[in-house]
């Protein structure tokens, strides 16, 4: 089954990816997924370094670049600290960039069948 999800406003892409990243980091902390799986979902170096500078903020790009190193950090003693640091980077992106209230609005098209 293939499902396509479209954000109603392209400016929400950064927020959506940040929220997804926090979830991936939490799953890594709980050892529900591996760092390789997180890379398959979103933390790919190819994706991180291909983000266009006009579309994404520098804090988000830095967080994504840091996340793209998750696989390398997985074999270090500092893995938990690295995940905590990266999670805080994404929380900071969310807190600093998305304070507007969108009460009652639906952001994602394609969730309902």
N, C-alpha and C positions, 0 to 999 in steps of 0.2 A: 504494500500500500504506500502510495506517495501522497504527501500532504504538503501543499504550498502555503506558507504563511507570509503575509505582506503587512508591513507596518503602514498605518494610515498616514503617517507623517515621517518622512525620511530623517528628520532631525532626531527622531527617537531611537535610531539605530545604535548610537553610542550608549544610551541608557539601557537598552535591551541587552546589548552585548556585555555591559558591565554587570547587570543582574545575573545573566547566565554565567559569567565568570565567577561570581561569588558562589553560586551553586556548585560549580565544578571544583572550586577550591575546598568547599565544605565536604564534598564527596571524596576528595583526595585525603583530607584530614581524617575522615572516618574509614579510610581504606576501602571504600565502596568501589572506586575505580582506580586504575593505575595512571601514572603520568603519561603513558603512551596513549591511553584512551582519552585523556584530557586534551592531548595534542590532536588527536583525530577529531574531536568535537570543535575545538576553538583555539587552543594554545599552540598553534603551528607557527614556527618561525617565518614561513613563507607568507602567511596571512599577516602576522604582526608587522613585518617590514614592507608590506605592500599597501598599507593604509594610506590613503591620500591625505596630504597635509591640509587641504582646503576643507575636507569633510569632517575631520576628527580633530579634537583638541589635543594639545601637547601632553596633558596629564593622562588622557586615555591612551594615547599612543605609547607613552612610557610604560603604563601598566601592562599593556598588551605585549610590549617587547620583553618586559620582565617575566611575564607569564610564559612567553615562548621558551624560556630557559628552564621551565619546570622539569622537563625530562632530565636535563643535565644535573639539576640540583637534587633529584630523587636519590642519587647515590652518595649524597654527602650527609654528614652529621647535622648539618644546618637546615635540613629539609623542612621541618616544622616551622622554624623561624622564617624561612623563605616564604612559605605559604601564608603565614600571618602577615608578613610585610606586604605581600602582593594583594591579599584580601583587603588590607587597609587602603592600599592604593585605589582599588576599585570602589570601596566605600567613599573615599574622598571624591572621586569623580562623580559618583551619584549624588552626594550631598552638595557639592559645589555647583553642579551643572543643571540640576533638575528640581528646582524648588517650586516651580509653578504647579498650581493645582489643576488637575485635569478631571475633576470630580464628574462622574457620570459618563465620561467619554470612553469609547472602546478604541484601543490603539492598534489592535491586531485584527486584520481581516483574514478570514480563512479558518478560524477556529471552529466555527459552527458548520455543521454539514448542510 
